């Protein structure tokens, strides 16, 4: 069931300005999943980046990235699972931002 939160475009854009938050959403998009363990997400991101340790990433996920994505209604957290709420407009933004280069 989708949360009854009205998406705030400005808040979502602000939160998507962070690469690790985009990678969390990219995980769900690429894997076509709606629920995943924190461990799966951490493994996906550490495989994609060279400068992040699992321990540092776990701390930043728990205390920074997951709360912010939850605040804007894109995910919810329950025990060791993260539930992703699919919004096509947000997925389009994530994919566009990932493809963007200067």
ZAMARSE-192311 format. One record per residue (C-alpha): residue in one letter; y, x negated, z. Coordinates in steps of 0.05 Angstrom, whole numbers, plus 5000, padded with zeros to 4 digits. Layout:
<pts>
aYXZ;...
</pts>
This chain:
<pts>
x500050005000;x506949734980;x511949655036;x517550165039;x522949635030;x528249684977;x528449024940;x535048664946;x536248274882;x541147774914;x536547634972;x530647534926;x534547064881;x536746664942;x529646614967;x526946434899;x531745844894;x526745454936;x521145124896;x515745214950;x517145964955;x516646014879;x510045634883;x507346124934;x508846704888;x506346294828;x499746214864;x498746974867;x501047064795;x496646504767;x490546704807;x491747454796;x490547574870;x493748054919;x490747744983;x489447014999;x488446565058;x493846085079;x488945525065;x488345734991;x495845744984;x496645065016;x491244754972;x494545044910;x501444764927;x498944084949;x494944024884;x501344174846;x505943694884;x505642964903;x510442944961;x507543465009;x502243375062;x497943955083;x500543925154;x507843915134;x506744475084;x503044905136;x508944835184;x514145005131;x509945595107;x509245885176;x516345785201;x520445825138;x517546065072;x512746625091;x517646955139;x523046955085;x518447245031;x516147755082;x523347935100;x524948115028;x518548525020;x514548084973;x508947915021;x506148115088;x502247685137;x496247865179;x492347355218;x490346815168;x491547245106;x497647345063;x498247985023;x502447964959;x506148574934;x506648544858;x513448704828;x513648564753;x521148424755;x520147894809;x514347584771;x518747544709;x524147194750;x519146694779;x516146534711;x523146454680;x525345994736;x518945584730;x520045514655;x527445334662;x529344624646;x535844264632;
</pts>
